Every structure is written in structure tokens, then in C-alpha cells.
Amino acid sequence: MNGSTQAHDLLEVTLALSAEMLLMAGAAKNVAAAKEILQKKLANGEALHKFAEMIAAQGGDAKVCDDVQRLPSTKQTKPIPAPKAGIRPVNRVRPNRVRGHRPRRWSSRGGGQVDFAVGFEEPKKIGDVVKAGEPLMIITL
């Protein structure tokens, strides 16, 4: 990995694996055509609808898919800067503790309910190169 990847890693892996499945099933002629099919299904909501069907078929509550489109948005962001001067590669990631910042304290607001808007954006990964003061990640509150 060259450090240029960001939060879209999971989407890229999912598209790559799904494209291979379409190729094996004969539903696409090549990887590019398969990814185009998949992107269209994601964009028009067909993939989410199919996911809801799979949840229901396994006895789950498919209404959770309705909630995906109503996820809360954040009002505040806080960048967490790299603490050291110079260029240093990221050599470990400890998501439960970010230089004294404990995201859990922000994710539970009164009454013990979890605030799903709280999270991380643009996290650096192991092997990424960062400069002093450059955000290692951005906490959304």
C-alpha cells in the first residue's frame, strides 16, 4: 500500500470481490463492466433493497435498511494532528485511544444512548507517511 488509500478501502475490496463473482456467473464480460453494473446497483438503491431481502430471508428485521438512509449527521469536527516533527510513517493504529482523546465519551450522550454521528473520518493507515501537524484523523462530533 502506498498510503494514498482512504476510507474507500472497504468499498474497493467489496467491488473487486463482487466483480469477480459476476465474472464467474457470466453476468459480465470483464472487470470494468462488472464494476459498472455494481456501481449502478449501489447508486439506484437496488443493492440496499437486495440486502434488506437477505436480512428478511434470514429472519432479521429488514427495517434497519430504512435507517441507513436516515443516519445522523455531525455538526462538529476535530482534527487530531500528528504529534512529531518531520515525516514519520504510521507504525500502529490504536482506535480506542487517540493521544488522550476517548471517542466513547462523545458517543454516549446522556441516558446511555449511543450517538451514531460520532466517529472518525480520513484515518491514516499503517504505512502512511504524515507530517507534523497533519491530521492523523478527524473526529466527528
N, C-alpha and C positions, 0 to 999 in steps of 0.2 A: 504494500500500500504506500502511496506517495504522499499521503496527508491531505490530498485535495478532496477527499470524500467528506460529506457532512451527514446530516440527519436523513438523507435519502437512501442510506445503505440498505435498509430493510426492504424498501420498495424495489430497489435494483435487484436484490437477490430473489425476491418473490417473482418479479417479472422474468428473470432469467430461468428460474425453475419452471414456471408456468409455461413459458415459451417452449421449453424442451418437451413438456407434456403435450402441448398442441402439435408439435412436430411428430412425436411418437404416435399420436392418434390420427395423423394425416389431416388435421384441420388447418394446417398452414404449410406453405411451401418452403419457407426459410425463417430464420430467427427474427429478421426485421418485420416480416409480415405477421408473425405470431405476436410480437410485441405491439404492433399497431392494433391488432384485434383486442388485446388485453387492455391497452390504454383507452380504447373506445368504451369497453365494458366498464371500466372504472369511472370514466367521465360521465356516462349516461345513467349510472346508478344500477345497472344490471348486475354488476358484481356484488354489490351490497345486498340486492334482492336475493340473489342466489345464496349468499352467506346466511341470510335470515331463514331461507328454506332449509338449509343444512342444520341450523340450530334447532328449528322446529322438528325436523325429522328425527333428531336425537333426544327429543323430549324437553328441550330447553325453551326459554322464553325469548321468542324472536323479536319481541318489542324492544330489546336492548339495541337493536339496529336503528330504531327510530331515534334513540337518544344520541347516537353518533353524530347526527346532523344538528343536534342542539347542545353540543358541548360548550361549556362556558368559555368566554374569552378573558384574557388578562387585562388589567388596567395599568400595571406597573412592571418594569423590568429592572434588573440589577446585574450589570456585568461583573464577573469575578475575574480580576486581572491576574496575569502571570506574576508571581512574586519576585522573580530573579531577573537581573540584568543580563543582556546578551541573548543569544539564540540557544535554546535548550530543547531537546526532544522530550516529548511527554513519555515517561517511562512507566507510569502506572496510573490507574484511574480508580478513585475511591468515591463512588457516588453517594455513599451515606455520610461522608464528611468532606466538605469543601472548605478548607482553610478556616474552620471555625463557623462556617455557615451551616446551619442544620435545616435543610428544606422541610423536614417533617413539622417543625414548629409553625411553618407558614401553611402547611397543607391541612391542618386541622384548626378550624376557626370556630370557637365556641360550640358547646354541645357535643363535641367529639365527631362532628360530621366532616368528612374529607372534602376539601376544596379541589376539584379536579382541574381547575385552571392553573394550579401551581405546578411548575415543572422546570425542565431545562431545555434550552434551545442552543443550537450550534455548538455542541460539545466537541472539544478536541479529543482525538483518539490517541492510543499508544502509537508512537512513531511519528506523530505530527510535530512539526517544528513551530515554536512560538517565540515571540519577542517579549521582552519585559514590558508589562503594562497591557499587552494584548489580551483580550478576553479569552480565558480558558473555556468559559461557557457563560451563558446568560440565564439567570434565574428569572422566571416569570412569576409574578405575584398577583 
